[in-house]
Amino acid sequence: MYPFSFTKVSNTRAAVNAGRDGGRYIAGGTTLVDLMRETVERPETLVDISDLPLGEISVTGRGGLRIGALVRMADAAAHPKVRATYPVISQALELSASAQLRNMATIGGNIMQRTRCTYFRDVTAACNKREPGSGCAALEGFNRTHAILGTSTDCVATHPSDVAVAFAALEANVHLLGPDGARSIPFADFLLRPGSTPNREQALRKGELITAVEIPALPRPLKSGYLKVRDRQSYEFALTSAAVALHIRGGVIREAKVAAGGVGTVPWKLPAVEKHLVGERPSQSLWAEAAKRAADGARPLEHNRFKVELLTRTVERQLRIVGGTK
């Protein structure tokens, strides 16, 4: 591990000032510390923000939720309002890590976590995300766990977060605070596709700090859930996953929110699936027809072609579960 300085802040102004000067924010440290040990990350200054007043969950508007950036994953998953109004979030959090990690990791840190691509974490391998211009070893290497959606010739790494898939499906907003003040951006714009700059992963300005993630009030009744397919039932990252929320009234689907994980370079919203569902009555055939659109635009590699069918089946299964026709 390389030498670094450490400072602890007690208010957001001090945090933003430290971030503007090049400091890296750290709270639970469940990702950044690992990357520092592996010398993938070499920050010169760490700014401990764990004492900032960003650890609350509150109800907004007509039933939306605001989750502070420093809320622990375990606390968010167990919160009565989260479980009652958006179970898809609780389920995604509970499936995303071991109990020990969930007790330490924060919501803000979770959506900021970097890919688990083995080539990214191997400093001897070519990786444009880690070292721009060096190439992408995954393209010709073993790429079974890599992305089939949102890829580029520079990067095919997946985003590892489960709860980010739920946030993408629910069309959340990310609240930020920086040297120029506060702003809010749609979650869909917060995480960036790799394109030709895979090293730039979030739409953050220098010194900006995540303060909260806000889920808008969605029409009720609303049923939601998260399904994750992985190589083993214990702590493991997704081969594919599906976050689904359906507003069904009068026997007709009035609104549908669907996103997939484990298959995209970012949590992958599925508008074609949503469009096929809205205005229809739930049925076995509807779920199957809608799910066929889940892999639209997929570009599988040599070892991950199975993900196309797996994604389709996962989305169909979760639609059946949430829609009540499993």
N, C-alpha and C positions, 0 to 999 in steps of 0.2 A: 504494500500500500504506500502511496506517495504522501509526503507531508501536506498538511492542510491546517488552516486556522478554523476555530469554532467560536461562534458567538450566539448568545441566546437573547431573544427580544420579547418584550412584554406587551407591545402594542403594534397595530398594523402600520402606523407611519414609520416606525423604526424598521419594521420588516421590509417595507417597500424601499426605503432608503438603502438598506443593506443589499437588497436584490438588484437595485439599480447600479450599485457599485460592483456587481459581478458575483454576489453570494448566491449559493444554491440553497433553496428551502428544503428543510428536512423536518419530519414530525415522527411518524412511526419508524421510518428508516428501513422498512422490510424489503424494499427494492434497491434503493440507492446504496446502502451499505454493501449489499452483495456485489453490485457493479463496481464499487470501489475496491473491494477485495480482489476482484478479478482483473483490475486495472482497465476495465472498459470505460469507466468514468474516473476523471482525475480533477475534481473540483478543488480550487485553491482555498475557497471559504465555504463553510457550511453555516447556515443560519437556522437555528432551532426555533421553530414557530409554534411549538406544542403548547405554549401558555397563552396563545392568542384567543380571544373570545369568539371562536368560530365553531363551537362544539354543540350547537343547539339544533333541534328539529322543530319546525313550527308549521302550522296550517296556514295557507294563504288563500285569499279570494274565496271561491265557492267550493273549496275542497282540494286545492293544490297543496303541494308540500315544498318546503324549503329545507334542505339538508345542509348544515354547515360543513365546510371543507374538512374540519378536524373531528367530525363525528367518527368514532371507531366503527369499522364494518360490523362488528358483533352488535354494537348498540343500535345501529341503524336497522339491522335485520330483525332485532327483537322489539323494536319500538311499536307500540300498539297501533298508532296511526298509520305507520308504514305497512304493517301486516294487514290492517283492515282495508285500507284504500288502494294500495298497490302491492299485492302479494308477489307480483313478478319481481319487484326489487328485493324483497326479503329472500325469495327463493334463489335468485341469482347470487346474492351475497353468501348465503349458506352453502352454496355449491362451489364457491370460488376459491376457497383456501382452507387450510387446517384451522382448528379452533384457536391455536396459539397465534397464528398470523392474524386472524380476524379480530383478536383482542388487542392487537397492536396497530394494524394498518388503518389508515384513514380513508375517507371517501375521496378527498382531493388527491391523495397519493395513489389511490387505486386507479383513477382515470389517467394519471400521469405516468403510470408504470410503462416501462419499455418492453419491447418484444422479447419473447423467450427463444427466438431463433438461435440455434446452437452456433451458427457461424457468426452471428453478432457477438455472442459471448466468448467466442474463441478469438483472442487477439492475434493469432497467427493466420486466421482466415481472411479472405477478401470480403469486405462488407462496406458498401456505400453509406449505410446508415451510421456506422461507427467512424469510417474514414472515407469521406466523399472522394469519388474518383478511383477507388481501389478495385471496384468490381463487385459482383454478387456471386459468392460461391454456391449459393443455394440453387441457382438456375441450372447448373450442371451436376450438382451434388445430390445428396439424399434429401428430397423435398416433400416427404409424405405429410408432414404437419403444416406445410406452408399454404399460403393463400391462393384462392382461385378467382377471387373478385377484387377489383381495384388495384391490380398489380401493374407494374411497369417493368421495363427492361433493366431498371436500376435496383428494384427491390420487390421481393415477394413475401416478406415477413408478415405474419398475422399480428393483430393487436390482441393481447392476452386477457383483457379484463372481461369478466362476466357481467358485472353490474353496468358497465358502459353499454352493453347490448340492450339492457332494459331501459337505460336513459335514452338511447337512440330511438328505440321503439316508441317511447312515451313523448318524444319530441321535447326533451328537457332543455333548459337554458343554463349556461354556466355564468356565474357572476364573478367578475374580476375586479381587482383594485391595483392600480399602478401609479407611476409618477404623474400621469395625466388625469388621474381621478378614477372613478368607478365606471364600469361598462358591463353590458351583458351580451352574450352571443349565443345563438342556437347551438345545441350540442353537436348537431350535424356539421357545423362549421368549425368546431373546436379542435377535433382530431383531423389531421390532414392526411390525404392520400400521398403516397411517396412521390409519384411523378418523377422528375429528374432531381429532386432535392429530398431524398428519404431521410436525411439527417434532421430535417425540420419536421417535427411530429405534431406540434400543437400551435394554434394561432395565438400564441402569447407574445406580447410586446416585452421589451426588456424591463425587468423588475416587477412584472405583474404577478400578483398573487391570487390564487383561487380562493374566494370567500364562501361560496355556496353553490350547490346545484339545485335548481328549482324545477319541479314538475308541475306543469299547468293543470288546472282543474279540467278534468275530462267528464263528459256526460255520463250520468248514472242511469241504470245499473251498469257496472263495468266489471267484467271478469278478466283476470289476467293470470299469467303463469310463465315459468321459465323451464325449459327442458335442455339438458346438457348431455351430449354423447361424448364419452371419453374412453381411453384404453383400459382404465381401471376405475373402480368406484371410489377409492380413496383419493386424496389430494392429487389432482391432475388437471392439466389444461384441456380445453375442449378441442375435439376433432371437428365438431360442429355443435351449434346450439340454436335455440329459437326462443325469442321473447314475443309473446302474443298478448294483446289486450283487445277485447271485443265489447262493444256496446250494442246489446241486442234488446230491442223494444218491439212489442207487438209481433214477435216471431220473426222479425227482420233485422239483419245486421245494419245498424245505422252508422257505425264507425268502426274501423279496424286499424290497429297499430301493430306492425310486425317488423322484426329485425332479426338478423342472424349473426352469430359469432363463430369464431374458429375457422372461418372461411374467407374473411376479408382482411385487407390491410388496415381497415378501420371497422368498427361495428357497422354492419351492413343493413341499412334500411331496405325494405322490400316493397316499394310502392306498387309494383305490378301485381303482387299478391293482394295487397290492400284494396286496390281498385277492383279486382275481380270479386271480392267479398261483399263490398258495400252495396246495399239494396237487395241482397239475396237472402233467402231463407236457409238456415243451417241444414246441411245434409252431408252424408258421407261422400257423395259425388262432388259436392261443392268444394270440400276440403281438398280432395285429390286434384281437381282441376286448378284450384288456386295455387297449390303447392308446386305444380309443374313450372310455374313462373319464377320460383325462388332462385334458380341458378341462371337466370337470364344474364348473358354477358360473361359467363364464366370462362376462364382461360386456364384449365388445369395443366399441370406439369407431368413429368413422367411417372412420378410415384404417388400423386394425389388425385388421380382421375376418379377414384372411388368417392371423393367428396361431393361430386355433382349429384350422384344418386342419394348419398347419405344426407345431404342437405335437404333434398326434396322430401325424403321420407321423414326427416326430423320435423320439418315445418308442418307436413300433413298430420303427423301424430299429435303435435302440440295444438294445432287447430281443432282436432277432434276432442282433445282433453278440455281445452278452455271453452269450446263451443258446446260441450255437453253431449256429444254423440260418439264418444270413444267406444 
